[in-house]
Amino acid sequence: MKTLSIINLKGGVAKTISSVNMAHVMAAVHGYKVLLIDNDKQGNASKIMNRHSYKKPGIAEIMTKRHIDMEQIIQETDYPNLDIVTANMNLLSANLEVMLDQQRPQQIRIKKALDQISSKYDYCVIDNAPDINISTINALVASDDVMIPITIDDFALDGLEELKEQINNTKEDLNPSLNFAGCFITQYDRQNEADVQGEEFLNTLEYPVFSTHIRRTPKMKPSTFARKPILEYSNRCGAAIDYKKLVEEYISKTKGE
């Protein structure tokens, strides 16, 4: 199983939308068995998948409970080959509990949980909070690859250097196989000169950048209200086409690594 973390310290960059739609494309288009992990206390990925709940265990229990049974935590979604581990506001107190727990390692709890089920899935996609906390560090420790969604605006690069440093530190100290696969641009408008110039500028920096960008589409917002991945809601819109291309580029770029 290859594990991919989607993360950015800046909000509003389509992080959750990208996580959900990449996971769905992997399952629906490529036929992979995929596990989506909601690692954000807001639980938006869980909501899009219609699985948000306070009654069922999720990522908070992975972070805090000993000897968890992943079969009891993983839920099927409405889509073939795509399962989910949900999140809710309990993750906030779970992270605090972990930080106070000095009796067992704090940074490898998600990795140990995923080791239980690694033979059942081809890919795991983790949607992370716009923050560096103990559960996001856990996600980086458990991941093979990291991708960073970016929207082009005056604050596009805010926190990017700090996040890259955290990725490097995690690689050096805790997960030598962690790979920064690259950044990708979301909500792109090719008729907006700022977007075009911003993309050109990003390509001059030291960060790897995917050639695929996700176009802005009026279909994306209503797809979240409909609680559907974009491929299910409007499979011919620009963003649906782009997420398929992005997944193909990611798989091709990381194949064999």
N, C-alpha and C positions, 0 to 999 in steps of 0.2 A: 504494500500500500504506500502510495506517495502522498504526503501531506503538504498542503499549500495554505499558508496564512495570508489573508488579505488585511492590510493594516495601513492606517494613516493617522497621525496625531491631530490632523485637522478634520473637523466635521464637515458635512455637506458635500462630500466628494464622490458620492455613490458607492461607498464602501460596502454597505449591506446589499444594495441592489446588485453590485458586481459579484459578491460572494454567492448570492442565491442563484443568479442567472448563469454564472460559470458552472456551478454544481449541477444545475438543471440541464445545461447543454451537454456536459460530460455524460450524464445519464441518458437523456432523451435522444441525442444525436449520435453519440459514440457507443452507447450501450454499456458503458462502464457502470460498475456497482460503486455508488458514491455515498459517503457520509458527510452531511453538512453539520458543522458545529457552530451554534450560536454562542459566542463568547463575549457578549455585550449585555450588560444588565438591562438595557432598554428592551431587549427581546424582539427587535424588529424583524429579524430573519425568521424567528418562530412565528410571528404574526403573519408574515407573508405566506408562510406554509400552513397557516391555520392550525398551529399546534401550541400556541402560547397558553400556558396554564400554571397555576400555583399548586395544583394537585399532583402533578407528575414530577418525578425527580429529573434533574437535568445537570447542567454544567456546575451548578453550585454544589451538588452532592459529589460530583467527581473531585472537586477541589477539597472537600472537607471530610468525606467518609472514608474509613478504612475498608478494604476488601469489598469494594463495590462490584456489583454484577452488571456489566455493560448491557447485557440482554434486557435488564429491567429498566435501563435508562434510554436506550435507543428507541425511537419511534419511527414507524413507517410514515411516509408522506402520501399524498394522493397521486404521486407520480412513480411509475415503475423504476426500480433500481436506485431510488433516492430516499435515504433515511436521514433522520435529524436527531441531534441532541439539543434540547431547548435551553433557553435562558429566561430569567426574570429578575426582578429587583433583589431577590435573595442572593444574587451573586455579589452584591455590594457588601453584605455582612459576611459572606463566605470568604471574600478576599481579606477582610480584617481578621477573621478567625485564623486563616492560614498564616498571616504575618505574626500572630501571637503564638503560633504552635511551633515550639522549638524542639519537639520530640522526634519529628521525622522530616525528611527533606521537603522543602517548599516548592522547588522549581520543576520537579519531574512528575507531578501528579497527573497531568493530562497525558504525558507520554506513557506512563505506566498503564493508564486506562486504555489507551489506543493499542498498546501491545497485545491486549487481550483479544482484539478483533481485527488485527492487521491482515489476517489471511482471508477475511470475509469481503474486503473492499479493495477496489483498485485505486480510488482516490478519496482523500478526506480534505474538505475545504473548511477552513476556520474563519469565521467572520469576527474580527476583533474590535474591541472598543477603541475610540480615539484617545487612547491613554496608554501609558506604560505603568501597568500595575502587575500584581503577582500572577493573575490569570493570563495576561498577555505575554508575560515572560514565559509562563508555562507553555503557551501556544508556540512561541518561537523555539523553545527547547524541543518540542514535539515535531517540529516541521522540517521538511526537506527544502522547501522553497518559500520565498516571500515575494509578494507583489504589492505595489503601492499605487492605488488610484489617485490621480491628480486632476483637478479642474483648473483651467487657466483663468486666473484673476490676479489681483495685486498681491494676494497672500498665498499664491499657489505653492511656494516653496517653504512656507512657514513650518518649522518642525522637521523638515526633511533631513537636515544634517544631523539633528539629534536622534532621529529614528535610525538613520544609517549607522550612527555610532552604537546604538543599542543592538542592532543586528550584528555588527562586528564584535561587540563585547560578548554577546551570547555565543557567537561562533567560536570565539577564542576560549571562553571559560566553560561553556556547558554543552555546546552542540557543534562539533567541528565540521559536520556535513551540511550545515545550514547554508543555503545558496540564495543570494539576493538576485532573483530572476529579473527584476526590473520594474520600472514605473510604466503606467499606461494612462492615457488621457481620457477623461470621461466628459460627458456633456459638451462635446465638441461641435462648434458651428463654423463650418468652412467659409461662410460668408462674413464672418466676424474677423476683422483684421487682427484684433487682439489675440484671438485664438490661434490664428495662423502664425503670427510672430512669436507667440508664447511657445508653441510647439517647436518652432525652429530654435528658439533660445534653449529650451530644455534639452534638445539634442546636442547642444554644444557643451553641456555640463558633463561631469564625470559619472553621472548615474546612467546605468543601462536603461533604455527606453524601448518598449514594444512598438513596432511599426503600426500596429492596429490601434486606432482610437475609436472610442464609443461616441457616436453622434448623438446630439441632443434631439429628442423626439417628443412630440406632444402625447405620445402613447404611453410613455413611461410612468408618469404620475398616476393616471387612472389604473394602470396595471397593479399598482400597490394597493389602491382602494379595492380592486377586484380580488386581491389576494392571489395573484397569479404571476408566475414567471413571464417575462416578456414574450418568450417563444410561444407560450400558450395563449397569451392575450392578443398578440398581433405579430404573427410570425414573419410578415413581410416588411415590417417597419425597419428603419435604418439601424436602430439599436439591437434588434434581434439578429440581424445579419452580422453586425459588428461583434456581438458576443460570441457568435459561432466562429468567426474568424480569429478572435482573441484566444479562444480555447484551442483552436487548431495551432496557432502560433506558439502558445505556451507548451502544448504537448510536444510539438516538433522541436522546440528550443531545449527542452529538458529531457528529451528521450535519451535513455541510456545513461543519464547522470546518476 
